[in-house]
Amino acid sequence: MRRSRQKGKGQQPPPHQRPAPSVSRHHEPASSARIFMNHGFDINTNLGEGYGHYKMDGEAEILPYVTSANIACGAHAGDPVHMEEALEMVRYYGLALGAHIGYPDIQGFGRRELHLSSSELRATVLYQLGALSGMARTFGFEITQVRPHGYLYRQMSHDVRVATIVAKAIAEFDPWLVIIGPASNSLLQSGERAGIRVAPEAWVDRVYDADGNLLPHTHSRAILKSNNEILRQAQNLIYKNQVVAVDGSIVRLDFQTIHLHASVPDAQYIAEEIRRMIPNACALTSEPYSVETEDNDPVLAFS
């Protein structure tokens, strides 16, 4: 499947890249599903996580410092008005566009434990992608990546079956899309099974266990509270590809995108400092090449 992607007015697209396996930092065979990035990291954030009169404070303040934004699609949060406002901001800041998908759980913000059948989960994913994709077309651009939320994110970190259902649904919608998810073998396996690429993710403000999994939100030490702790973890991730786990052990993480969100204390300051640490931050790209037509002759554009 080849296609050219029409970018929104004012959006600066990331450079197109050839599909190639990245070098594993664990000296293991590289996954064919992992997206290729020749420099830097992507910095992603969530956007439009309000509903009705409620809005998530501080979302716009960190947009100048990220490279991609994932818009809530109406399941765990978001509605048509919030989605349209978020798309306006994505276009204004020239960010790569992501779909932030979750379980249909507005009341629980997508964090409550839900279990859907395979067909229900597939339909839920397709419904959300279709909603955002349809609105994005009116702005002249398309979805680049998909990021799960809340309990779905946690499930995909350890349940290969759930991760594969989600990955196959995304591939069915558009095989060029990239899945952002927990830096785990489950994510890589699901990408390989579905024939779709993935971008493992690291958090700067969440605490990890000794196996490299995020502590659940209900854990008393799940979230780093002080700016010093958050920036220290960011430095460890960016410069050493590691974090200090809850038990004090050192855990290496193989990741390609860093997640920031508006609920972090002093979010704008944290975002600015992290962007200073990654001067060559680069957005994910949802396809390895584009096809452009000039004088009716197709030309493959590589960079």
C-alpha positions as CSV (number, residue, x, y, z in Angstrom):
1,M,0.0,0.0,0.0
2,R,1.4,3.3,-1.1
3,R,-0.1,6.7,-0.7
4,S,0.9,10.4,-0.3
5,R,-0.2,12.1,2.8
6,Q,-1.7,15.6,2.6
7,K,-0.5,17.6,5.6
8,G,-2.6,20.4,7.2
9,K,-1.8,24.0,6.5
10,G,0.9,25.1,8.8
11,Q,1.9,21.5,9.8
12,Q,5.5,20.6,9.4
13,P,5.7,16.9,8.6
14,P,8.6,14.8,10.0
15,P,11.1,13.4,7.5
16,H,10.1,10.2,5.8
17,Q,12.3,7.2,6.6
18,R,13.0,3.8,5.2
19,P,11.6,0.9,7.2
20,A,14.5,-0.9,8.9
21,P,15.1,-2.6,12.2
22,S,16.7,-0.5,14.9
23,V,19.7,-1.6,16.9
24,S,18.6,-3.3,20.2
25,R,20.2,-1.9,23.3
26,H,19.9,-5.3,24.9
27,H,22.1,-7.0,22.4
28,E,19.1,-9.1,21.4
29,P,17.7,-9.5,17.8
30,A,15.9,-6.3,16.9
31,S,12.2,-6.6,16.4
32,S,10.9,-6.1,12.9
33,A,7.9,-4.3,14.3
34,R,9.9,-1.5,15.9
35,I,9.8,1.8,14.0
36,F,13.1,3.1,12.6
37,M,14.3,6.4,14.0
38,N,17.8,7.6,13.0
39,H,18.1,10.2,15.7
40,G,16.5,11.7,18.8
41,F,13.2,10.6,20.5
42,D,9.6,11.5,19.9
43,I,7.9,13.5,22.7
44,N,4.2,12.8,22.9
45,T,1.3,14.1,24.9
46,N,-2.4,13.6,25.3
47,L,-4.9,16.2,24.1
48,G,-8.6,16.8,24.3
49,E,-9.1,14.7,27.4
50,G,-12.2,16.7,28.5
51,Y,-15.9,16.1,28.1
52,G,-18.8,18.6,27.8
53,H,-18.0,21.5,30.1
54,Y,-15.0,19.8,31.6
55,K,-11.5,20.5,30.2
56,M,-8.1,19.2,31.2
57,D,-6.1,22.1,32.5
58,G,-2.7,22.8,31.1
59,E,-2.8,20.8,27.8
60,A,-2.0,23.7,25.6
61,E,0.9,24.9,27.7
62,I,3.2,21.9,26.9
63,L,2.4,21.7,23.1
64,P,5.3,24.0,22.1
65,Y,7.8,21.4,23.6
66,V,6.4,18.1,22.2
67,T,6.5,16.6,18.7
68,S,3.3,14.7,18.6
69,A,-0.2,14.8,20.3
70,N,-2.7,12.1,20.8
71,I,-6.3,13.2,20.8
72,A,-9.0,11.4,22.9
73,C,-11.6,9.9,20.6
74,G,-14.7,9.9,22.8
75,A,-14.4,6.6,24.7
76,H,-12.5,7.4,27.9
77,A,-12.7,11.1,27.2
78,G,-13.3,13.6,24.4
79,D,-16.3,14.6,22.4
80,P,-16.7,16.2,18.9
81,V,-16.2,19.8,20.1
82,H,-13.1,18.9,22.1
83,M,-11.7,16.8,19.3
84,E,-12.1,19.7,16.8
85,E,-10.4,22.2,19.2
86,A,-7.6,19.7,19.7
87,L,-7.1,19.3,16.0
88,E,-6.8,23.1,15.7
89,M,-4.0,23.1,18.2
90,V,-2.2,20.1,16.5
91,R,-2.3,22.1,13.2
92,Y,-1.2,25.3,14.8
93,Y,1.9,23.7,16.5
94,G,2.7,21.5,13.5
95,L,2.6,18.2,15.5
96,A,2.2,14.6,14.4
97,L,-1.4,13.5,15.0
98,G,-2.2,10.5,17.2
99,A,-5.4,8.8,18.3
100,H,-5.7,8.3,22.0
101,I,-8.0,5.2,22.3
102,G,-9.4,3.6,25.4
103,Y,-12.2,1.5,26.8
104,P,-15.7,3.1,26.7
105,D,-15.6,4.4,30.2
106,I,-16.2,8.1,30.5
107,Q,-17.2,7.8,34.2
108,G,-14.0,6.0,35.2
109,F,-11.8,7.9,32.7
110,G,-10.8,4.6,31.1
111,R,-8.9,3.4,34.2
112,R,-11.5,0.9,35.5
113,E,-11.0,-2.8,34.8
114,L,-13.1,-3.8,31.8
115,H,-13.1,-6.9,29.7
116,L,-14.6,-6.9,26.2
117,S,-14.9,-9.8,23.8
118,S,-12.5,-9.8,20.8
119,S,-15.2,-8.5,18.5
120,E,-16.2,-5.8,20.9
121,L,-12.7,-4.6,21.4
122,R,-12.0,-4.6,17.7
123,A,-15.1,-2.6,17.0
124,T,-14.3,-0.1,19.8
125,V,-10.9,0.5,18.4
126,L,-12.2,1.0,14.8
127,Y,-14.9,3.3,16.0
128,Q,-12.5,5.6,17.7
129,L,-10.0,5.6,14.8
130,G,-12.8,6.4,12.4
131,A,-14.1,9.3,14.4
132,L,-10.8,11.1,14.7
133,S,-9.7,10.2,11.1
134,G,-13.0,11.6,9.7
135,M,-12.6,14.9,11.6
136,A,-8.8,15.1,10.8
137,R,-9.5,15.0,7.1
138,T,-11.4,18.3,7.3
139,F,-8.1,19.8,8.5
140,G,-6.2,18.2,5.6
141,F,-4.1,15.6,7.5
142,E,-4.2,12.1,8.8
143,I,-3.4,10.1,11.9
144,T,0.2,9.1,12.4
145,Q,0.1,7.0,15.6
146,V,-2.3,5.3,18.0
147,R,-1.8,5.4,21.8
148,P,-3.9,3.3,24.2
149,H,-5.1,4.8,27.5
150,G,-5.6,3.7,31.1
151,Y,-6.6,0.1,31.7
152,L,-6.2,-0.8,28.0
153,Y,-2.6,0.4,28.2
154,R,-1.9,-1.7,31.2
155,Q,-3.4,-4.8,29.6
156,M,-1.3,-4.3,26.5
157,S,1.8,-4.3,28.6
158,H,1.4,-7.9,29.7
159,D,-1.5,-9.5,27.8
160,V,-0.3,-10.5,24.3
161,R,-3.9,-11.5,23.3
162,V,-5.4,-8.1,24.0
163,A,-2.4,-6.3,22.5
164,T,-2.7,-8.4,19.3
165,I,-6.4,-7.7,19.0
166,V,-5.8,-4.0,19.2
167,A,-2.8,-4.1,16.9
168,K,-4.7,-6.1,14.3
169,A,-7.7,-3.7,14.4
170,I,-5.3,-0.8,13.9
171,A,-3.6,-2.6,11.0
172,E,-7.0,-3.3,9.5
173,F,-7.8,0.4,9.6
174,D,-4.5,1.5,8.3
175,P,-1.3,-0.6,8.2
176,W,1.0,2.4,8.1
177,L,-0.1,3.6,11.6
178,V,2.4,3.3,14.5
179,I,1.3,2.0,17.9
180,I,2.7,3.8,20.9
181,G,2.7,1.6,24.0
182,P,4.5,0.2,27.0
183,A,8.1,-0.8,26.4
184,S,7.4,-4.5,26.7
185,N,7.7,-7.7,24.8
186,S,3.9,-7.9,24.5
187,L,3.8,-4.7,22.4
188,L,6.6,-5.9,20.1
189,Q,4.9,-9.4,19.7
190,S,1.6,-7.8,18.9
191,G,3.1,-5.6,16.2
192,E,4.9,-8.5,14.6
193,R,1.7,-10.6,14.6
194,A,-0.3,-7.8,13.1
195,G,2.3,-6.7,10.6
196,I,2.3,-3.2,12.1
197,R,5.1,-1.1,13.6
198,V,5.4,0.0,17.2
199,A,7.1,2.7,19.2
200,P,7.9,1.7,22.8
201,E,7.3,4.4,25.3
202,A,8.8,5.7,28.5
203,W,7.3,7.9,31.3
204,V,9.2,10.5,33.2
205,D,6.8,10.8,36.1
206,R,5.7,7.2,36.7
207,V,7.5,4.7,38.8
208,Y,8.5,1.3,37.4
209,D,8.8,-2.1,39.0
210,A,11.9,-4.4,38.7
211,D,10.5,-6.0,35.6
212,G,10.1,-2.6,33.8
213,N,6.4,-2.4,34.2
214,L,4.6,0.8,35.4
215,L,3.2,0.6,38.9
216,P,-0.6,0.8,38.8
217,H,-2.2,4.1,39.6
218,T,-3.6,2.6,42.8
219,H,0.0,2.0,44.2
220,S,1.0,4.5,46.8
221,R,4.3,5.2,45.0
222,A,3.1,5.1,41.4
223,I,3.8,8.7,40.6
224,L,6.8,10.9,41.1
225,K,5.8,14.1,42.8
226,S,8.7,16.5,42.8
227,N,10.3,18.3,39.9
228,N,13.8,17.0,40.9
229,E,12.6,13.4,40.8
230,I,10.9,13.8,37.5
231,L,13.9,15.5,35.8
232,R,16.3,13.0,37.3
233,Q,14.3,10.2,35.8
234,A,14.1,12.0,32.5
235,Q,17.9,12.4,32.5
236,N,18.4,8.7,33.3
237,L,16.1,7.7,30.5
238,I,17.4,10.1,27.8
239,Y,21.1,9.7,28.6
240,K,21.3,6.2,30.0
241,N,18.1,4.4,28.8
242,Q,17.4,3.3,32.3
243,V,15.2,4.0,35.4
244,V,15.6,3.4,39.1
245,A,12.8,0.9,40.0
246,V,10.6,1.1,43.1
247,D,12.9,-1.5,44.8
248,G,16.0,0.5,44.0
249,S,17.2,-1.7,41.2
250,I,18.3,-0.3,37.8
251,V,16.1,-1.3,34.9
252,R,17.0,-0.6,31.2
253,L,14.2,0.5,28.9
254,D,14.3,0.3,25.1
255,F,12.0,3.1,24.0
256,Q,11.6,5.6,21.2
257,T,9.0,8.0,22.5
258,I,8.7,9.9,25.8
259,H,5.3,10.6,27.3
260,L,4.4,13.9,28.9
261,H,1.0,15.0,30.1
262,A,-0.7,18.1,31.5
263,S,-1.4,16.6,35.0
264,V,2.4,16.6,35.9
265,P,3.1,19.3,38.5
266,D,4.7,22.4,36.8
267,A,4.0,20.6,33.4
268,Q,5.2,23.5,31.3
269,Y,8.5,23.8,33.1
270,I,9.1,20.0,33.0
271,A,8.3,19.9,29.3
272,E,10.7,22.8,28.5
273,E,13.5,21.2,30.5
274,I,13.0,17.8,28.8
275,R,13.0,19.4,25.4
276,R,16.3,21.0,26.3
277,M,17.6,17.5,26.9
278,I,16.4,16.4,23.4
279,P,17.4,19.2,21.1
280,N,17.0,16.8,18.1
281,A,13.6,15.5,19.1
282,C,11.8,14.1,16.1
283,A,8.2,13.0,15.5
284,L,7.2,9.5,14.5
285,T,6.3,9.0,10.9
286,S,3.5,6.7,9.9
287,E,5.0,5.5,6.7
288,P,8.5,4.9,5.4
289,Y,8.0,6.8,2.1
290,S,5.4,8.8,0.2
291,V,4.4,8.8,-3.4
292,E,4.2,12.1,-5.1
293,T,3.0,12.8,-8.7
294,E,4.6,15.4,-10.9
295,D,3.7,15.5,-14.6
296,N,1.8,12.2,-14.0
297,D,5.1,10.5,-13.1
298,P,5.2,8.8,-9.7
299,V,8.3,9.6,-7.8
300,L,9.4,7.8,-4.6
301,A,10.5,10.4,-2.1
302,F,13.1,9.1,0.4
303,S,15.1,10.9,2.9
